[in-house]
Amino acid sequence: MKKNIISKILTVLLCTFTLTVLLAGCTQGETSKNDQSTVRQEENYDYTDYKDYTEDGMGITLKLPIKYLDNQTIIPGKYEVMFGDLSLLEKDIPKAETDPSDHLDIFFMPQKGEYCPFKVLEYPAEKWDGWMSSNKRAADITKCETSEEICRKDGTVYIYAQPIVDTSAFDSNMKADYDEIVQMLPAIKASIKPATFTVGDLGAFSANDLDCKAVDNSIFAGHKLTMINIWATFCQPCIKEMPDLQKMSEDMPAGTQLISIVGDVKDEELLKLAKKIAKDAGVSFTSIVPDNSLKEYLDNNMIAYPTTLFVDSAGKIIGEPIIGERDMSVYKEVLNDRLTQVGS
């Protein structure tokens, strides 16, 4: 059973690949004013027997017990990936207004059954604060009575939610393991924080866009800030957010622009597919097909699709990248923050 689940996870992780090497001498902007994290008391816990786990798509890191990770009694993932119909992941299924933008589920998996001791939910901070100011409880949104904001970063709020688990059918061994995990939850919760991602500057390139027009670093020169969305033809979240990115590109703050890089175009077939995707989404902003220089950059710096970078007029990275799909309100908040960093 567990082998099948791991196989399903690997199948879905086609949109994510391992970070191999970070370019030396990277340029980072100053700390964002929106990079505010709830300070948690990690020093109160002994993490000797814990292992760091990073969820790249959500941009968080946490510590999980080595013993239960190694024997796969604890498995981090997403319910719809591990136990759902994978074919549904290719479909644009409407979400409820209060559904999280993304989530990480932690599963307790004894020999029989699967149970969720806790999950981390991601919401646009603007929406979350609106709900809270209208006197909604966190539990009303998450559907978990135990729900707590744990940290914020770049317009995103992360919520710790603990579902009720029915342990009445557990045998003595299962109950002992589960009770031990429950005892670890305060330490795990205290360890959850935004991950820090570092990428190098783009460097010189001379490429073409999807219309075969030449494009190089000079594309940045006329703008204080450029937002670069890096996507792939196989990445459904990338494709899903394209129409909204197009709308955003039509109403950018003065001195800014939005462009994209199609990271996986390596032949004519993929080029045709990328053109079709962009056309179907109504995209009119520049979409760059990587030259060898940009391909090397992506190989050395990319963590997952989509990734969004912000660069100044010289092509230098401003602030951290955004890994994964985000609500447009988040992109706009981060864009304005990065614009402040370069001096609007």
N, C-alpha and C positions, 0 to 999 in steps of 0.2 A: 504493500500500500504506500509506504513512505517513498520507495523508489519511483513509483508512478507519479507521485506528487512532485518530487524533485525534477523529474523529466518534464512535467507540464510547466514548471516554473522556468526551466531553461529554454523551453520553446518560446515562451512569451517574452523572454528577455532579449529578443532579437534587436529591440530598439535601444538596448543598453550594452555598452562594451566597457571592458576594464580600462581604467586609466593606466597607461604604461609609463610614460616619462613626462615630467613637467619641465618646460623650458627654463633654463637658468636665466637669472637677471630679469625676472618678470616685473612688470610695473603694476602697482596697486594704488588705487585712490585712497584718500583718507577714510577713516571710519564713517560709515553712513549714519546720518542722524536717525534713520528709521531702523537701524540695526540694534534694536533694544530687546534684550533677552531677560526673562524672569530669572533672577539669581537663585540657583538651587544649591542646597548644601551637600555637595558631593563629598566634602571632607568629613562628613559624619559617617561615612560608610567605607568598609574595606572592600576594594575591588580586585583583590589579589586573584580570585578565581572567576573573574569576569573577562569577557572579550569584547572589544569595540566592534560595533556593527554600524555601517553607514548605509542609509537609504538614499541613494544618489538622486532619484527622481523627486523626492520630497525635500532634500537638502537638510536632513537631520542625522545626528549620530546618537547612539545610546550604547549602554553596556548590558550584555546578556550573560547569564551563567554558563561557563564553559562546559560543565558536566552535562547539562541538559541540551546544549547545542550539539556537542560531539556525538551524543547517542540519538540525536534527532527527536528527542522528546519535546523540545521547543524548536519551532520552525517559524521564522519571520516570513511574511508574504502578504498576499491579498486573497480574500476568500473567493472572489470570482475567478481568480487565476487557478487557485489550488483545487477548488471543489466545484467550480461552475463549468459552463459550456464555453470552451475556448472560441468557438465560432462567433459567439456574441461579442467578443472583443473587437472584431472587425466592423461592428455595426455602431452607428451613432444613435445610441439609445438615450432618449431625453432623461435628464436628471430632475429630481424634485428640487425646489428652490433651496431647501436646507441641506441637501446632500453635500458632503465635503468635496473640495476640489481634488483631493487625493487622500490616501490613507495607507497606513501600515498596520496589519493585524499580526499579533503574536499568538501562535497556536500552541496549546498543550496537546500533545499527540501520544497518548499511551498506545498500547497494542490495539485497542478498540476505541474508535470514536475520535472526534476532534473537538476541542473546546478553546474558547478565546478568553484568556485571563485579562487582556487589555489590548487597546488599539490606540494609535496616534492618528488624529484627524487633522486635516489641513483645510483652512478656510481663508478667503480674502478678508483681511482685517477690517476693511470698510464695511463689508456685509455683517461680520460678526459683531462689530461695535454697534451697528444699527439695531441688530436684534437685541443686544443687551440693553441698549438705551430705551427700548420699547418694553422693558420689563419682562422679556422672555428669560427663562432660566436656561443655563447651558444644557441641562438634561432634556429640555424640550426640543433642542436642536439635535443633540447627539443620540437621543433615545436610550441613553445610559444614565442612570441616576447618579452614579459617581463620575463626574466630568469636571475637569479643571484645566484652565489655561496654563500652559507650561512655559512657552516662550514665543517670541515674535522675531521676524526678520523680513526686511524688504517688503512690507505691506502684506505679510502673511502671518496668520496666527495659528499656533499648533495646540491642539487640545488632547489631553490625556483622558481617555474614556474607558471605564471598567464595566463590562457587561456582567449581568448576574449569571453565574454558571451553576447549573443543577448538578450537584455531586452525589445525589441520592443513589445512583446506580454504580458508583465507584466501588471497586473492591478495596481491601485494606492497603495494598501496595500503591494503587492509583491514588488513593486518598492521601497517603503519606507523601508521595511525590508532589501532588497538587498543593497540599498545604505548605510544603517547603517553598514552592514557587511563589505562592501568595505572600509568604514571609519576606521574599526577596523584592516584591513589587515596589515598596518605598525606595529602595536603593536604585532600582531600574528607573523609576520615575525621576529621581533626582539627577540621573545621568543624562537625561534627554536634553539635547541642545542643538542649535543650528550648526550644521557642518560648515567648514570654511573651505572654499574651493579657490584655487589659484591657477591662473592661466597666463601664458606669455603674450607679449605684443604680437600683432599679426605679422610684422615684417613686410618686406617688399613683395609684391605679386603683380603679375600681368596676365589677366584671364579674360574670359568672355562672359556675357550674361546669356540668359536663355534665348535671346533674340540674336545671338552671335555678334553682339556689339562689344568692342574692346572696353575693358574696365580695369583700372589699377588703383593704386593708393590715392591718387588724386581725387577719387570720389569722396574722400573725407574732408578735403581742404576747405570747401566752402561752408562747412557746418561746424558749430561748436561741439556738437555731440551727434553721433550716429548710433542708432540701435540696430544691431545685427542679429537676425533670427537665423539660426543654423538648423536646417531640417533635412529629412531624408524621404525618399519616395516610398519606403516601406513603413514609415512611422505614422500610424493612425492619429495619435495626439497632435503631431505636427500638422497634418492635413486638416484636422478638425478645427484648429484655431486660425487657419489662414484667412477665411472671410472676415473674421474679427480684426485680424492684423491689418488687412486691407483698409477697413474702416478707420482704424487707428492712424494709419499712414496718411489719411486724407485730412487729419485734424491734429497735426503735430505742433508742438510749441515752436515759436520762432527760433531759428538757428539749429533746428534738429531735423533728422530724416530717419526713415526706416528702410533698411535693405535686408536681403537675405543671402545665404549661401546654401546651395543644394549639395550637401556633403557627400552623397553616394553616387553622383553621376560620373560613370567611368566609361560609358560606351554610348553608341547612338540609340540603342533601345531604351536605356535609362533616361537619356536626354529627351526622347519623345514622351516618355511617361511623365517626366518632370514638367514639360511644357503643358501637357494635358491637365495635370493636377493644378498648375498655376492658373490656367485658363478657366477651368471649371470653378475655381474659387474666386474668380474675378480679380486676380492679383495684377496690379499695374506697377508696383514698386520693383526696383532692380533686384533680380535674382542671379547671383553669380555662380558660374560653374567653375569649380576649383582648378587652378593650374597646379603644376607639381609643387610649387612653394606652399600653396594653401592646403594641398593634400597632406603634405608633411606636417603642417601646423595642426591640422585636424587629427592626424594620427597621434601626435604627441600631446595634445591638450584636451581632446574631447572625452567626456565621461558618458554622456547619453544624449539622445535626440528627444525633443528639441533642446538646444542651448541658446541662450540669448546673451550677447555681449554688448558692452557700451564702450565706444572709443571716442577720443577727441579728434580735433582736426588733423593731428599728426598720426593718427592710427594707434595711439597708445591706449591701453586698457584703462578704463575708469571704473573702480570698484570691482566687486566680485561678479562672476557670471550668474545668470539664473539658469538652473538646471531643471528641465521639465516644463510641462505646460502650465500656464498660469491664467487666472482671470484677467481680463483687460484692465480692470481697476488696479490690479497689482502692477502690471507693466507700466501703466501711466504714473503711478506713484513712484516707482523706481526710476523711471525716466526723468521725472522732475527732480528727484534727489540727486541723480548723477549729473544733471545739468547744473545744479547748485555747486557740486564739487568742482566743475570746470570753470565756474564763475559766469553765471548767467547775466 
